[in-house]
Amino acid sequence: MSFKKERKNSLSGGISWEKQSEEYKKQSQANSLKQGMKSLKHETTNRQFSSEDGFIKACEKIGIKPTKRQASKFRRKEGKAYDNR
């Protein structure tokens, strides 16, 4: 009886199928969380960004309107608002 258990463990690398499936589930959950965090970074649209206080102050400082086009330039680190922030 002990020989069968040892043989079974040696064939699977010493880890049961249940443990392997649990590890796989944990890894896949961690990967999906990482992907979810990446997508959260890009949820803000330029229109929403154009109404944020920091961007509005940068635009008022140089005398331009805080539009979505200026927000796009600001986020790409271009334009008058970004240069004079």
C-alpha positions as CSV (number, residue, x, y, z in Angstrom):
1,M,0.0,0.0,0.0
2,S,2.8,2.5,0.8
3,F,4.5,1.6,-2.5
4,K,1.4,2.7,-4.5
5,K,1.2,6.0,-2.6
6,E,4.9,6.6,-3.2
7,R,4.6,5.7,-6.9
8,K,1.5,8.0,-7.2
9,N,3.4,10.9,-5.6
10,S,6.5,10.4,-7.7
11,L,4.5,10.4,-10.9
12,S,2.8,13.7,-10.2
13,G,6.0,15.4,-8.9
14,G,4.9,15.1,-5.3
15,I,2.0,17.5,-5.7
16,S,-1.6,16.3,-5.9
17,W,-3.9,17.4,-8.7
18,E,-6.0,19.4,-6.4
19,K,-3.1,21.5,-5.2
20,Q,-2.0,22.0,-8.8
21,S,-5.4,23.3,-9.7
22,E,-5.6,25.6,-6.7
23,E,-2.2,27.1,-7.6
24,Y,-3.4,27.6,-11.1
25,K,-6.5,29.4,-9.9
26,K,-4.5,31.6,-7.6
27,Q,-2.1,32.6,-10.5
28,S,-5.0,33.2,-12.9
29,Q,-6.8,35.4,-10.4
30,A,-3.6,37.4,-9.7
31,N,-3.1,37.9,-13.5
32,S,-6.7,39.0,-14.0
33,L,-6.2,41.6,-11.1
34,K,-3.1,42.9,-12.8
35,Q,-4.9,43.3,-16.1
36,G,-7.8,45.0,-14.3
37,M,-5.4,47.5,-12.8
38,K,-3.9,48.3,-16.2
39,S,-7.4,49.0,-17.6
40,L,-8.2,51.4,-14.7
41,K,-5.4,53.7,-15.6
42,H,-6.9,54.5,-19.0
43,E,-10.6,54.9,-18.0
44,T,-10.4,58.7,-17.7
45,T,-11.4,60.4,-20.9
46,N,-9.9,63.7,-22.1
47,R,-13.3,65.4,-21.4
48,Q,-13.2,64.2,-17.8
49,F,-9.6,65.1,-17.4
50,S,-10.3,68.6,-18.7
51,S,-12.5,69.3,-15.7
52,E,-9.8,68.4,-13.1
53,D,-8.4,71.2,-10.9
54,G,-4.7,70.8,-11.7
55,F,-5.3,71.0,-15.4
56,I,-7.7,73.9,-15.1
57,K,-5.2,75.8,-13.1
58,A,-2.5,75.1,-15.6
59,C,-4.7,76.5,-18.4
60,E,-5.8,79.6,-16.4
61,K,-2.1,80.3,-15.7
62,I,-1.4,80.9,-19.4
63,G,-4.8,82.1,-20.5
64,I,-6.2,79.2,-22.6
65,K,-9.5,77.4,-22.4
66,P,-9.4,74.0,-20.7
67,T,-10.7,71.9,-23.6
68,K,-10.6,68.2,-24.3
69,R,-8.0,68.9,-27.0
70,Q,-5.8,70.7,-24.6
71,A,-6.3,67.9,-22.1
72,S,-5.1,65.4,-24.7
73,K,-2.0,67.4,-25.3
74,F,-1.4,67.8,-21.6
75,R,-1.6,64.1,-21.0
76,R,0.8,63.4,-23.8
77,K,3.2,66.0,-22.2
78,E,2.9,68.5,-25.0
79,G,1.3,71.9,-25.6
80,K,1.4,75.3,-23.9
81,A,-0.4,74.2,-20.7
82,Y,2.1,71.4,-20.0
83,D,5.1,73.5,-20.8
84,N,4.1,76.3,-18.5
85,R,2.5,74.3,-15.6
